[in-house]
Amino acid sequence: MKNIIKLFILSLLVSSCGDFEPVVYDQINGQTGIGFTTVESSVTVPVAGISTTITVQTTNKLSSARTFGVAVDESSTGSSADYTIGTLSIPAESYEGTLDVTFGNFDNLPDLVTNKLVLNLDLPEGASVVGSSSTTINYVKAVVCNDLTLTINEDNYADERDWTITDSSGAIVAQCSDYAICPGGAPSGSLAPAQYVYDMTLSNGCYTFTIFDSYGDGLFDGSTTGDYALTCSVISHAAGSGNFGASESTDFCVNQ
């Protein structure tokens, strides 16, 4: 009886070994394994569109260049007009290849909605996956905004506060050098904590926002802690709070 059981188990092992061909990876003669090195990435699509490069890896290298197929998964959202998919190619004598995907269709993209493009490898017979068989690119329309708002929640010494916005050449394009003359600003000598809001329109470009405190303790007077935020729609260009000393600067760009 024991011998019969042994023969049965042996027959199962032989049958199992015959059903699967072992995968052998080596640089020259092994079976080709290929896969995406990045499972997920994100892209913000500007007015002019943008291209992103996805990297793939392979387990062997050949003397000639290779290309592989890529298919869009049905779980993708958005429109096929949003993107153009290039060719997944691996150069000769290389273990690494790339796939370029270009996003555009800016005017038809929904505002503040993130869509996803899911790409699957479409491999030929005999090739296997090493890494990931799919990659997801999350893409969202860039927010175009030129109307900025500066909000300052003051401590008890608002009259100590100045601020400037300078362009890339160093020229001042917006400022408050004296709350007594700034629109919505505090009168000279004000000691009451309050919120001050300033609206401004800036052209496309890069700028520096600097906030000053003449006493040198920022937005903290020992009891009240203030803060500030420079925003445009959902975009935060600069923010800070508390004791930043005599000044604090933040570089930012508008629609760049």
TITOR-607361 format. One record per residue: x, y, z of N, C-alpha, C in turn. Coordinates in steps of 0.2 Angstrom, whole numbers, padded with zeros to 4 digits, always signed. Layout:
# TITOR-607361
XYZXYZXYZ/...
//
This chain:
# TITOR-607361
+0004-0006+0000+0000+0000+0000+0004+0006+0000/+0010+0006+0004+0014+0012+0004+0017+0013-0002/+0019+0008-0006+0022+0009-0012+0018+0012-0017/+0011+0010-0017+0006+0013-0022+0006+0020-0020/+0005+0022-0014+0005+0029-0012+0011+0033-0015/+0017+0030-0014+0023+0033-0017+0023+0034-0024/+0020+0029-0028+0020+0030-0035+0015+0035-0037/+0009+0036-0033+0004+0041-0035+0007+0048-0034/+0011+0049-0029+0014+0055-0027+0019+0057-0033/+0023+0052-0035+0028+0053-0040+0025+0055-0046/+0019+0051-0048+0016+0053-0054+0013+0060-0054/+0011+0062-0049+0009+0069-0048+0014+0074-0049/+0020+0073-0047+0026+0077-0047+0028+0077-0054/+0028+0072-0058+0030+0071-0065+0025+0075-0069/+0019+0074-0068+0014+0078-0072+0014+0085-0071/+0015+0087-0064+0016+0094-0063+0022+0098-0066/+0028+0094-0066+0034+0097-0070+0033+0097-0077/+0029+0093-0080+0027+0093-0087+0023+0099-0089/+0019+0102-0084+0014+0107-0086+0017+0114-0086/+0023+0115-0083+0026+0122-0083+0033+0121-0085/+0034+0126-0089+0041+0127-0092+0045+0132-0087/+0050+0131-0084+0054+0135-0080+0056+0142-0084/+0056+0147-0081+0058+0154-0084+0065+0155-0082/+0069+0156-0087+0077+0157-0086+0078+0164-0088/+0081+0168-0084+0083+0175-0086+0091+0175-0086/+0093+0177-0092+0100+0179-0092+0101+0184-0097/+0107+0187-0098+0108+0193-0102+0107+0192-0109/+0109+0186-0112+0109+0184-0119+0104+0180-0121/+0103+0174-0118+0099+0168-0121+0093+0167-0117/+0092+0170-0111+0086+0169-0107+0080+0172-0110/+0074+0170-0107+0068+0172-0109+0067+0180-0107/+0064+0183-0111+0063+0191-0110+0058+0192-0105/+0060+0196-0100+0056+0199-0095+0056+0206-0096/+0050+0209-0095+0049+0217-0096+0044+0219-0092/+0045+0225-0089+0039+0228-0085+0041+0236-0084/+0035+0239-0082+0036+0246-0080+0040+0247-0073/+0044+0252-0073+0047+0253-0066+0043+0257-0062/+0038+0261-0064+0034+0265-0060+0027+0263-0061/+0024+0262-0055+0017+0260-0055+0012+0265-0056/+0014+0271-0053+0009+0277-0053+0013+0284-0053/+0011+0288-0057+0014+0295-0058+0008+0300-0059/+0010+0307-0058+0005+0312-0059+0008+0317-0064/+0004+0320-0068+0005+0326-0072+0000+0331-0072/+0003+0338-0072-0002+0343-0072-0001+0346-0079/-0007+0347-0083-0007+0348-0090-0007+0356-0091/-0002+0359-0093-0003+0367-0095-0006+0368-0101/-0007+0374-0103-0011+0376-0109-0007+0373-0115/-0001+0373-0115+0003+0371-0121+0004+0363-0121/+0001+0360-0116+0002+0353-0116+0009+0351-0113/+0010+0344-0112+0016+0342-0108+0017+0334-0110/+0023+0332-0110+0025+0325-0112+0028+0323-0105/+0027+0316-0104+0030+0313-0099+0033+0306-0101/+0038+0304-0098+0042+0298-0100+0041+0293-0095/+0039+0287-0097+0038+0281-0092+0044+0276-0094/+0047+0274-0089+0053+0270-0090+0051+0262-0089/+0054+0258-0093+0053+0251-0093+0060+0247-0092/+0059+0241-0090+0066+0238-0089+0065+0231-0092/+0070+0228-0094+0070+0221-0097+0076+0217-0094/+0075+0211-0094+0080+0206-0091+0086+0204-0096/+0085+0206-0102+0091+0204-0107+0092+0210-0112/+0097+0210-0115+0099+0215-0120+0100+0212-0127/+0098+0215-0132+0100+0212-0139+0104+0217-0143/+0106+0215-0148+0110+0219-0153+0106+0224-0157/+0100+0223-0157+0095+0227-0161+0090+0230-0156/+0087+0236-0158+0082+0239-0154+0075+0235-0154/+0071+0235-0149+0065+0232-0149+0059+0236-0147/+0053+0235-0149+0047+0238-0147+0042+0233-0145/+0038+0236-0140+0033+0232-0137+0026+0235-0137/+0021+0232-0137+0014+0235-0137+0012+0237-0131/+0008+0242-0131+0004+0245-0125-0003+0246-0126/-0007+0244-0121-0014+0245-0122-0017+0249-0117/-0023+0253-0118-0026+0257-0113-0031+0253-0110/-0031+0253-0103-0035+0249-0099-0042+0252-0099/-0047+0248-0098-0054+0250-0098-0056+0254-0092/-0052+0254-0087-0053+0258-0081-0050+0265-0081/-0047+0267-0087-0045+0274-0088-0051+0278-0088/-0050+0284-0086-0055+0289-0087-0053+0295-0091/-0058+0300-0092-0056+0305-0097-0058+0303-0104/-0054+0307-0109-0056+0305-0116-0049+0303-0119/-0050+0299-0124-0044+0297-0128-0041+0303-0132/-0045+0309-0132-0042+0315-0135-0037+0319-0131/-0037+0316-0124-0033+0320-0120-0025+0318-0120/-0024+0313-0124-0017+0310-0124-0015+0307-0130/-0009+0307-0131-0006+0303-0137+0000+0298-0134/-0001+0292-0136+0004+0287-0133+0009+0285-0139/+0015+0286-0137+0021+0284-0141+0022+0277-0142/+0028+0275-0143+0030+0268-0144+0035+0266-0138/+0033+0261-0135+0038+0258-0130+0044+0255-0134/+0049+0258-0133+0055+0255-0136+0061+0254-0132/+0065+0249-0133+0071+0248-0129+0077+0248-0134/+0082+0252-0134+0087+0253-0138+0092+0247-0138/+0095+0246-0144+0100+0240-0144+0105+0241-0138/+0107+0235-0136+0112+0234-0130+0110+0238-0124/+0103+0238-0123+0101+0241-0117+0096+0237-0113/+0096+0238-0106+0091+0234-0102+0085+0239-0100/+0086+0245-0103+0081+0250-0101+0078+0253-0107/+0071+0254-0107+0068+0258-0112+0063+0263-0110/+0060+0266-0114+0055+0272-0112+0049+0272-0116/+0044+0275-0114+0037+0276-0117+0035+0283-0116/+0034+0287-0121+0032+0294-0120+0025+0295-0121/+0022+0298-0117+0015+0300-0117+0014+0307-0117/+0010+0310-0122+0009+0317-0122+0002+0319-0120/+0001+0324-0116-0006+0326-0114-0007+0333-0116/-0013+0334-0119-0015+0340-0122-0023+0341-0121/-0026+0344-0126-0033+0345-0125-0036+0349-0120/-0031+0354-0118-0032+0358-0112-0039+0361-0112/-0042+0364-0117-0048+0368-0116-0054+0363-0115/-0053+0357-0116-0059+0352-0115-0058+0348-0108/-0052+0349-0105-0051+0346-0099-0055+0349-0093/-0059+0345-0089-0063+0348-0083-0058+0351-0078/-0061+0357-0075-0057+0360-0070-0057+0356-0064/-0051+0356-0061-0050+0353-0054-0052+0346-0053/-0052+0342-0059-0054+0335-0059-0048+0331-0062/-0046+0326-0058-0040+0322-0059-0043+0316-0063/-0041+0315-0069-0042+0309-0073-0036+0304-0073/-0037+0298-0075-0031+0293-0075-0031+0289-0081/-0025+0288-0084-0024+0284-0089-0020+0278-0087/-0023+0272-0088-0020+0266-0086-0017+0262-0092/-0011+0261-0092-0008+0257-0098-0006+0250-0096/-0007+0245-0100-0005+0239-0099+0000+0236-0104/+0005+0232-0102+0009+0229-0107+0005+0224-0112/+0007+0224-0118+0004+0220-0123+0010+0216-0126/+0012+0211-0122+0018+0207-0123+0017+0201-0128/+0022+0200-0132+0022+0194-0137+0022+0188-0133/+0021+0182-0137+0021+0176-0134+0028+0174-0132/+0029+0172-0126+0036+0170-0124+0039+0175-0119/+0036+0181-0119+0039+0186-0115+0035+0186-0108/+0038+0188-0103+0035+0188-0096+0036+0195-0093/+0032+0196-0087+0032+0202-0084+0037+0202-0078/+0042+0207-0078+0046+0208-0073+0046+0216-0070/+0043+0217-0064+0041+0223-0062+0034+0224-0062/+0031+0229-0066+0024+0230-0066+0021+0229-0073/+0016+0226-0074+0013+0225-0080+0008+0231-0082/+0007+0235-0078+0003+0241-0079+0006+0247-0076/+0004+0253-0078+0006+0259-0075+0000+0264-0076/-0001+0268-0070-0006+0273-0070-0003+0280-0070/-0006+0285-0075-0004+0292-0075-0010+0296-0073/-0010+0299-0067-0015+0304-0065-0014+0310-0068/-0018+0313-0072-0017+0320-0075-0023+0325-0073/-0021+0331-0073-0026+0336-0071-0024+0342-0074/-0029+0346-0076-0028+0353-0079-0025+0358-0075/-0020+0361-0077-0017+0366-0073-0022+0372-0072/-0022+0375-0066-0026+0381-0064-0023+0387-0067/-0026+0390-0072-0024+0397-0074-0027+0402-0070/-0023+0406-0066-0025+0411-0062-0021+0417-0061/-0023+0423-0062-0019+0429-0062-0022+0434-0056/-0027+0432-0054-0030+0437-0048-0029+0434-0041/-0024+0437-0038-0021+0434-0032-0024+0438-0026/-0025+0435-0020-0027+0438-0014-0022+0436-0009/-0020+0442-0005-0016+0441+0001-0020+0443+0007/-0020+0438+0011-0024+0438+0018-0019+0438+0023/-0019+0443+0028-0015+0444+0034-0019+0444+0040/-0018+0439+0044-0022+0439+0051-0016+0442+0056/-0017+0448+0058-0012+0452+0061-0012+0450+0069/-0006+0451+0072-0006+0451+0079-0008+0458+0082/-0006+0460+0087-0008+0467+0090-0004+0473+0087/+0000+0472+0083+0004+0477+0080+0005+0477+0073/-0001+0478+0070-0002+0478+0063+0002+0483+0059/+0003+0489+0063+0007+0495+0060+0014+0493+0059/+0017+0487+0062+0024+0485+0061+0025+0482+0054/+0019+0481+0050+0020+0476+0044+0020+0480+0038/+0025+0478+0034+0026+0480+0027+0026+0473+0022/+0024+0474+0016+0026+0468+0011+0027+0471+0004/+0030+0467+0000+0031+0469-0007+0031+0462-0011/+0029+0463-0017+0030+0458-0022+0034+0461-0028/+0040+0458-0029+0044+0460-0035+0044+0455-0040/+0045+0457-0046+0046+0453-0052+0053+0450-0053/+0054+0446-0058+0061+0443-0059+0066+0448-0060/+0065+0454-0062+0070+0459-0063+0071+0463-0056/+0067+0462-0051+0068+0465-0045+0063+0471-0044/+0059+0473-0049+0055+0479-0049+0049+0477-0044/+0047+0482-0040+0041+0481-0036+0034+0482-0040/+0030+0476-0040+0024+0477-0044+0018+0477-0039/+0019+0476-0033+0013+0477-0028+0017+0478-0021/+0014+0482-0017+0017+0483-0010+0012+0487-0005/+0014+0486+0001+0011+0490+0006+0017+0492+0011/+0018+0498+0010+0024+0501+0014+0022+0505+0020/+0015+0506+0020+0012+0510+0026+0005+0508+0026/+0003+0504+0032-0004+0502+0032-0009+0508+0032/-0006+0514+0034-0011+0520+0033-0013+0522+0026/-0009+0520+0021-0011+0522+0015-0012+0516+0010/-0012+0510+0013-0013+0504+0009-0021+0503+0009/-0024+0501+0003-0031+0499+0003-0033+0494+0008/-0037+0495+0013-0039+0490+0018-0035+0490+0023/-0029+0494+0024-0024+0493+0029-0026+0496+0035/-0022+0494+0040-0023+0497+0047-0021+0504+0048/-0024+0508+0051-0022+0515+0052-0015+0515+0056/-0011+0520+0056-0005+0520+0059-0006+0520+0067/-0002+0516+0070-0003+0515+0077-0008+0510+0079/-0011+0507+0075-0016+0502+0076-0013+0496+0081/-0017+0495+0086-0015+0489+0091-0020+0484+0091/-0025+0484+0087-0030+0478+0087-0029+0473+0082/-0028+0467+0084-0028+0461+0079-0034+0461+0074/-0033+0460+0068-0038+0460+0063-0036+0457+0057/-0040+0455+0052-0038+0452+0046-0039+0457+0040/-0033+0458+0036-0033+0462+0031-0032+0458+0024/-0036+0460+0019-0036+0457+0013-0034+0461+0007/-0030+0459+0003-0028+0463-0003-0028+0459-0009/-0032+0462-0014-0033+0459-0020-0028+0462-0026/-0025+0458-0030-0021+0461-0035-0021+0456-0041/-0019+0459-0047-0019+0455-0053-0011+0455-0055/-0008+0449-0056-0001+0449-0059-0001+0445-0066/+0003+0448-0070+0004+0445-0076+0008+0438-0075/+0008+0434-0081+0011+0428-0080+0019+0429-0079/+0022+0425-0075+0029+0426-0074+0031+0424-0067/+0037+0425-0065+0039+0423-0058+0041+0429-0054/+0039+0428-0047+0039+0434-0042+0042+0432-0036/+0043+0437-0032+0045+0436-0025+0041+0440-0020/+0038+0436-0015+0034+0440-0010+0038+0440-0004/+0038+0446-0001+0042+0447+0005+0038+0451+0010/+0037+0448+0016+0034+0452+0022+0039+0454+0027/+0038+0460+0029+0043+0463+0034+0039+0464+0041/+0043+0464+0046+0041+0466+0053+0046+0471+0056/+0044+0477+0057+0049+0482+0059+0052+0481+0066/+0048+0477+0070+0051+0476+0077+0055+0469+0077/+0054+0465+0072+0059+0459+0071+0056+0453+0074/+0049+0453+0076+0046+0447+0079+0041+0444+0075/+0041+0446+0068+0036+0443+0064+0029+0444+0066/+0025+0439+0065+0018+0440+0067+0016+0436+0074/+0021+0438+0078+0020+0436+0085+0022+0441+0090/+0017+0443+0094+0018+0449+0099+0019+0447+0106/+0020+0440+0107+0021+0438+0114+0014+0434+0116/+0008+0436+0113+0002+0433+0116-0002+0431+0110/-0002+0435+0104-0006+0434+0098-0001+0432+0093/-0003+0426+0089+0000+0423+0084-0004+0425+0077/-0001+0428+0073-0004+0429+0066-0001+0425+0061/-0004+0425+0055-0002+0422+0049-0004+0425+0043/-0001+0423+0037-0003+0426+0031-0003+0420+0025/-0007+0422+0020-0007+0417+0014-0008+0421+0008/-0004+0420+0003-0005+0423-0004-0008+0417-0008/-0014+0418-0011-0017+0413-0015-0020+0415-0021/-0021+0410-0026-0025+0412-0032-0029+0406-0033/-0035+0406-0033-0040+0401-0033-0038+0395-0028/-0036+0389-0030-0034+0384-0026-0027+0384-0025/-0023+0388-0028-0016+0388-0028-0013+0392-0022/-0009+0389-0018-0005+0393-0013+0002+0395-0015/+0003+0402-0016+0009+0404-0018+0014+0405-0012/+0011+0407-0006+0016+0409-0001+0011+0408+0006/+0014+0406+0011+0011+0406+0018+0016+0406+0023/+0014+0408+0029+0018+0408+0035+0014+0411+0041/+0017+0410+0047+0014+0412+0053+0019+0413+0058/+0017+0416+0064+0022+0416+0070+0028+0421+0069/+0033+0420+0073+0039+0424+0073+0044+0422+0067/+0043+0425+0062+0048+0424+0056+0054+0429+0056/+0054+0433+0062+0060+0438+0062+0058+0444+0059/+0063+0447+0056+0062+0454+0053+0059+0454+0046/+0060+0448+0042+0057+0447+0036+0057+0440+0034/+0052+0438+0029+0052+0432+0026+0050+0432+0019/+0054+0428+0014+0053+0429+0007+0051+0422+0004/+0047+0422-0001+0045+0416-0005+0044+0418-0012/+0048+0414-0016+0048+0414-0023+0042+0410-0026/+0038+0413-0031+0033+0409-0034+0032+0411-0041/+0028+0407-0045+0027+0409-0052+0020+0409-0053/+0017+0413-0058+0010+0413-0060+0010+0410-0067/+0006+0405-0067+0005+0401-0074+0011+0399-0077/+0016+0397-0074+0022+0395-0077+0023+0387-0076/
//
